[in-house]
């Protein structure tokens, strides 16, 4: 996953992302380090926050820009 890359590229600390998801920082860091599976419910929240696609977060594409709206 690109969670850590996105966070660092946007100069955001893990505590802030955990706050946005309303979870404990330790849990968020486990998602970021891929020691715990990220629940699907957080994908659209993170995609909107980082202004990217869920596919980019999941490493399914190298294109950061979100998909255009229909």
N, C-alpha and C positions, 0 to 999 in steps of 0.2 A: 504494500500500500504506500501511497504517497503522503500520508498524514504528516510525518515529521518534516518532509521536504516542504510541503505547503506552509506549515507553521513557521519554519525557519525563513523561508523566502518572504513571508509576510511580516517578519520580525514580531511574532507574537509568542508569549510564553505559554507553557502548557497549562498553567493555572487558569489563564483566561479562556482557553478552549474548553477546559473542564467545566468552568463556570457557565459557559454558553450551553453546554450539553446538560447542565445540572447534575453532574456526577463528580465523584471524588477524583482528585488529581492522580492518585495511584492507579485507579481504573483506567483513566484516559491514557496514561503512559503505557499501560499494558496493551491497549489497542494500538498505540503508536508503534510499539516494539513488536507487535504481532504475537504476543504471548497469550493474548485473549482475543477472541473473535469479536469484531465490531458488529453490534446489532444493526440490522438493516434500517431501523427507524432513525438512526443518526446520519445516514448517508445524505438524504436531501438537506438536512440542517447544515452539515458541513459543506456540501456543494454550494449552497446559497451563501454561506458565510465567506467562503474563499472565492466565490464567483467562478466556479469551475463545474465540470460535469462529474457525476458519480463514477463514470468510466475512468476518468483521470485519477480519482482517489483510489480506485481499485486496481490501478496499473493496467487497464485494458486499452489505453491509448496514451500517446505522448503529447496530445494536444490539450493544453490547459484551458483554452477558451470554452465556455459553456456552449451547448447546442443552441442554435437560434430558436426563438419562439415561433410556433406555427401560426 
